[in-house]
Amino acid sequence: MGANAITVSDLAFRYLSAKNWALDGISLEVAEREFVGISGPSGAGKSTLCLSLSGLIPNVVEGTMRGTVDVRGIDTRESDVADIPSIVGIVFQDPRSQLTGSAMTVEEEVAFGLQNLGVPRSLMRERIAEALDLVGLSGFEMRIPFELSGGEQQRLSLATVIAMRPRILILDEPTELLDPEGAVSVMRAVRSVHEEYQMTTILVSNQPETLVQHAERITVLSRGKIVFVGTPQEFLRKVRYLEIIGVRSNQVSQMACQLDERGLWEGDYPVDEHQAAEMIKRQFLGD
Amino acid sequence: MSFAISVEHLTFQYPNGHEALRDVTLAIETGRIVALIGKNGAGKTTLARHFNGLLKPTSGKVIVRGIDASKKSASEMAREVGYVFQNPEDQLFGSSVLEEAAFGPRNLGMSEEQVRRRVETALSTVGLLPYVAEHPYNMTYGQRKMLCLASVLAMDTSIVIMDEPNAGQDCLGLSLLGSILEQLKQAGKTALIISHDMEFVASHCEDVVLMCDGRIIAHDSTRRVLSDQSKLELSGARPPQVTRLAICLSPEGIKSDIITVEEMVKVLVEGSQKAG
């Protein structure tokens, strides 16, 4: 296995004037090109971890930090915050807080970050077109960002981030405020970006169906600590434990768990309804 | 049968010319817990804002508890209809949790003693009593949404409308929300929630109103609407995962209108007992 994209060692962070540590002893390694899911109840420290991985903690957000975050060989405490967008890109939950608010068109919105990075004009056009194409917004160049739907705005946020070609993409609950159609369109865009650029991707989500569909590995946080790391199959096995700490599993694994407790289920818990249907046909319907 | 809300031939056009509601007719019985679903832009919020007088019909009628909502101001309607906004930033302005929750009942002209009792009950219902002195902006998004709900519950209105209360809630927040809906039901109130979370709707709502392009395309029991895959897809929604499983298994003789995990487990357990 090659070098890690991210190495977090014993990270702790306390916000200025807060009593409790938002993160309390986190150690985590993410390989290059890996797709990692992060879940956890609210207040677990998920967003704080995202801010730490993107260097906004400790460079912009005030507080006390312990431990280290190494992103592709760079210690975030010693990095220049202006260099980070070309290494780590972050997409937040609410696209309206991400978009500049000053860009008149979709094209200008994507150009904004590139100008700040000092990308030459000739290259900019190419980068903008490619980013908009990957997120399915080709043809939207002259549209007004604030008149787009939630799903379109979120894909625009993603385009502004990936145009800067970061090696690592962090998504902090990117679909939680969208309708199902918008959510599917955003995850489709994330998938194409991950595959096209082989970008290391970290997805924070409390939507179990999305997590197990996309993540190769899932980490669960609770009260500032990592309480679980495993494959989607291992994650789904933890239905009862997850329920107690406030994390929802998908419905088909909840079903499998309840049947298992009655001695009526064999094998892994299903990832989706199609797998569940096959397993039920075999185990219950004598196919 | 008495109706908490009745709407006749309601059409609404925004000043920019966009027709958000087209000839909507709807009657919601008193005491029901109803979900309003459909994709963004379908007209859900626009419809709900007619019930508390925030919007006035371009044409048609909106009658809320016998009152013509188009002839009343939003502040007059506030006595009848509590409205929890989707975005807590649109609603919160108080400098503490206590101030925020006390604003509504104070405005209704209650004594300080009554206000205190109302606020305590509402904050304890949403689990925020330990935070009375906290500034709302020091709270998580999920907590701020619960605070918005508390400040509406403190008004003790007979109709409560919540615009996407479950967005941003973890599963502990969701089960709390479910028990709040149950309490409203017990108290004989009518509740209307706008939601994209079909699992939540399946477990906690009795009826569903499905909207698409400014029209109502279904209003029926939750079971009937959530298992009607083609109608749901027409409005950009999907049945809950367990219903999608039931639909996959329907050629094998499993009924396709299962909407909760518990029902599916029951069907499979009973089937295996017969077979065994």
Interface residues (C-beta under 8 A of the other chain):
Chain A: G40 P41 S42 G43 Q93 S149 G150 G151 E173 E176 L177 L178 D179 P180 E181 G182 N206 E209 E243 G246 V247 R248 N250 Q251 V252 Q254 M255 Q258 L259 R262 L264 D272 E273 H274 A276 A277 I280 K281 F284 L285 G286 D287
Chain B: K39 N40 G41 T140 Y141 G142 Q143 A167 G168 Q169 D170 C171 L172 G173 L174 H196 E199 G236 A237 R238 P240 Q241 V242 R244 L245 C248 L249 E252 G253 V261 E262 M264 V265 L268 V269 G271 S272 A275
